[in-house]
Amino acid sequence: MSADVAGFGADHTEARSILPVTKDWKNSAERPSSIRNGMSVDVEDYFHAEAITRHIGRRSWDRMESRVVQSTQRALELLSRYNVRATFFVLGWVAERFPHLVREIYAQGHEIGCHSYWHRLIYDLTPSEFWEDTRRAKDTIESAIGARIIGYRAPSFSVTKREYWALEILGELGFKYDSSIFPILHDRYGIPDHPRFRCHYGNEDRWRLTELPMSTWRLGFVNLPFSGGCYLRILPLTYTHQLFRSVNTRDRQPVIVYFHPWEIDPEQPKLKVSLGSRLRHYTNLQSMAPRVADLLQSYPFGPLFEIAGQS
């Protein structure tokens, strides 16, 4: 697979002024009569999570006990139980070592997307490093399944206002949609004033990318997260349902839910990390699978390419 990397060298470090064009389903002829929400799974091992790998380092990954195959198969069984197809954003590191797992996901009818190769935060990379990491991951994943992938999600949602250049690189590499922006205020990520729902970047001549921001609920001037990861694990399920229904009925928009296979694996090794990392990573692992199941049986779901308009 080849790609033109012109423009992504050292002189491409400044973010360009790229403004999103929003599309509001409330006033759109394509508004669905029954909103189908997006289900996504970020396929990584427990030691790939930023809360863990920042303490152990990437050089130790090959020495760790891997649980990604069994935990991902558990996620597949959960989705199959409720007849839901999802988008699996796969880490290139995982696809290279366990290509049979990626093929198994694909064979069960799920969409495959890219979750980077090394799970490095985009704001810690130069544009050229990001291009190379993403190209390597995309090639590895596509080789595993023998098909083209069109969706990307950054590790830890690490596209901030300073990393809009990453969207252009994704477009140039052939991705059609991205789901990396969290429109909230957070200590590690987020663009609080970003549009809350589907929007588009780029131009028709060179590149075009649909952005699917992570779902939030608007309270006054603040966006509140609720729809996946540690938010789904830690916050009351009644809160999640209330905000879920509000986005579907008041905003008339689909909710994007995400979780990691390691989040439904309470038997994973407990590593010695900081208190903050322990709270973020290990809290309520035992209750995550039932919470995901509760959502799966309560709302209609599909893969993200449908919401991106690529179906």
N, C-alpha and C positions, 0 to 999 in steps of 0.2 A: 504494500500500500504506500503510495507516495502522496506528498502534500507540499504546497508552496509555503515556505516559512518566511518569505520576504516581509519585512516590516516588524518582525518580532525579535529583533536583537536588542542590544543595550539601549538604543535610542527610543525604545517603545515602553519605557517604564512609567511615563506619565499617563494617567487615565484621561481618555478622550471624553468630550462632552457628548454622551450618548443618551438621548432622552427616550423613555418608553412611550409607546402608543398603546393606550389601554383599549380593551374591548369589553363593554359591560353587557352581560347577558340579560339584564333587566329590560333593556331597550333594543334587544337584538332579535332578528327574525329567527335565529337558530336557537333561541332559548328552549331548553328541553322541557317537556311536559312533566317529566319526573327526573329530578337531578340525580345523576350517577356520580358518586364521589370517587376519588382516586386513592388506591391502596398501593403503598410502596414499601419495599424492604431493602435496607442498605446492607449488602452481604459483605461482612467483615468478621474476623475473629475477635474474641473478647480482648486480646492484647493489642489489637489495632486501634481501639478507641483512644481518643486523645487523652482522656483522663488516666489511662494506663500507660500508653507508650511513651508519654512525656517523662515517665519515671524509669522505664526499663530500657528504652532505646530500641531502634529498629534492627540493630545488629543481633539482638537476642531473639528475634522472631522465629528463626528456624530451629531454635533450641527449645521453644515453648511447646507445651502440649496443645495441639490443635483440636478444636471442637467445632469448627465452622461447618463441616459436612453434616454432622448429626444435628446441630442446632438449626441449620437451614432446612434439612429434611423435616424437622419438627414444624418449621414455619410452613412448608409445603403441605404437610398433613392438615394443619390448621385451616389453611385456605381451601383445600380440597373438601373439607368437611362442610363448608358453607358455599361451595361451588363458586368461588371468587377467583378471578384472574387479576394479577397484580403486576407491577413493574419491579423487577429486582435490579437494583444498581449494584453491580459487582465490582469489587476491588480487583485490579489487574493482578496483584500479587496472589490473590486467591485463585483467579482463573488460570494462571500459569501452573500452579501446583495441583489444582483439583479441576482440570477441564471437564471431567466426567460429571461433576456437580453442576457446572454451568449448563452442560448439555441436558442434564436431568430437569433442571428448571425450565429450560426452553421447550423440552419435549412435552412438558405438562401444560403448555399453552400460555405461559407467562411471557411478558415482555422483558428483554434484557437491556439494561442500560449500563453506563460507565460511572464508577465511583472513584476514579483516579487509579494510579498504580500503587503509589507508596503511602497513600493517606496522609499526605503532607498538606498543611494549611496553605491555601493559595496566597495569602498575604505574607507568607514566609518565602515565597518563590519569586524569581524574576520571570518576566514573560517567556523567555526562552526555556527556562527550566519547566515552567508550566506546560508549554507546548510539547516538550519532549516527554514529560510524564504522561500527559493525556494521550499523545499519539501512541506511546508504547502500550498503555492500558487498552486503548481502542483496538489496536491490532491484535493484542493477545486475546481479548474477549471475542472478537469477530472470528479469529482462527478457531476458537474452541467450538463455536456453534455453526460456523459456515454461513453466517448471515450478517448483514449490516445492522449496526445499532445507531439510534438517532437521539437518545436521551442521556443527559449528564446530570450528576449531582455532586457538588463539591464536598470534600470531607469537612464535617462540622459547619456546613453552610458558610464557608469562609470567603464568600464574595461580598465585600463591603463597598462603600462608595469609592475607595481607592483602587478597587479591582475590576471596574467596568471593562477594562481592556481584556479581561479573561473571556467575556462574552463574545467579543470579536474573534478571538482565537478559536473558541468553540464553533462559531459559525464557519470559519475558514477550514476547520477540520471536518466539516460535514455534518455536525450535529444540527438537529432541527429544533430541539427544545432543551431548556435547562430548568432545573428545580433546585437552585442553590441559594436563593435569596430569602432571608427571613425578615419580614418588615417589623422588627421589634428592636427595643433597646436591650442590649445584652453585653456582658463583659468580654465575650470572645467573638461575637459576630453580630450581624444585623444591620439593616438600613431602615430606621424607624419611619421615614417619610416615603418609602417606596410604595407604589401602588399595591394594594392588598390582593388583587386578583390578576388573572391572566393578562399579559401585555406582550408587546413585540419590540424587538431591537433590530437595528441594522437597516439595510436598504436592499431593494430588489436586485440591484446590479451586481453587488459583490457578496453579500451575506445577509441572512435574515434568521433570527432566532426568537422563538417564543419562550417567554419566561413564565413559569408556574411557581409563584411565591408560596412559601409555606403558609398554611391557614392560620389566621388570627381572628380575634373578636374585637371589635371596636368599642371601647368604653371612653367616652369623652374625646380626649385628644391622644389617647394611648391605645396601642394594639396589644392585646393579651394573647399569648400562645396557649395551645391546649391539645393539639391534634396528633401528638406522637412523642416518641422517645421518652425522656425523663419526665416530660409534662404529663404524659398519659400514665406513666408509672406512679407519679407522686401525688398529683392533684386528685381530688375526689371524683369518682366516676360520674356522679350526678352533675358536677360542674361541667365535665366534658360533654355530656349529653345536652345540657342546656345551651352551651355555646355552639355545639354541632348543629342543633336544630335551628338556632338563630341564623347561622350563616346560610343554611339551606332555605329557610322560609323568609327571613327578612331581607337578606342580601341576594337571595336567589342565585347562589353560587355553589359550586362543588367544594367539598372539604378534602384536602390532601392529608392523608394519614401516613405516618411512617413508623417503622420500628426496625430494630436490628435483631438478627438471630440470637446473639448473645443475651438479649434482654428477656428471652423466654427460656434461658438455660440457667436456672438457679444453682445447678450443681457445678458450675464452672469454678476453677481455682480462685481462691481469694488471695490476691497479692498485697504485699505491704506497700501501700501508697499513702499519700497525704489524706488528712481527714476530709478535705473538700472533694478530692477525687473519689474517695470511698463513698461519700454521700451521693455523688452524681452517678456513679457507675453501679453500685450494688443495691441501692434502695429499692425495695419492693419487686425484686426480680421474680419472686415466687407468684406474684399476682398479675404479672404482665400478660401471660397467655390468656387467662380468663377475661382480662379487660379487652384485649384484641378480639377475642371471640364474641364478647358482648356487642362490640361495634359491628362485627361482621354479620351478626344475625339481626341487627337493628336498622341498617341502612344499605342501600344498593351501592356496590363498588365495581370499579373496573380499573384497567391499567392507565397510566398517565398519558400515553400517546393519544388516547381518545379525547382527553381534556385539552391537550395541546392542538387538537384539530388535525392530527396526522392519520386518522383512521380512514 
